Amino acid sequence: MASNSDSIFNLLSFLKRHPDHYKLLDTSYDNAVRLCIPDNVKVSEQEIYFPDNKLMVNRMQDDFSAQHGDLLEYYQAKTNHPAAPFKDVWITTAHIPHEKSYLLEISYE
């Protein structure tokens, strides 16, 4: 598991401002939102957070959730239970080279 970084915050903030830079993917999970992002979107620390053909799971620290609650709630609104309380936030990421895409999933527990 990688340590928390501003990279995730910066990417989520960018995508919130530019919703045309991602596509929502279907998920059967009520507590998660899954995004497909073209891999030409600039991501800092790409090699850490978006490894090729591997999942990177990152439990966001409590202070991340406290500092960026509005941003997390923006994405939670895209889940099947947008108002459900959450304590933990997990972000799963990967780079899928043959699709030229990044996968980013946020799950709320």
Helices and strands as residue ranges (DSSP letters): H 6-17, G 19-21, E 23-25, E 32-38, H 46-49, E 56-59, H 62-67, H 69-76, E 89-96, G 97-99, E 101-108
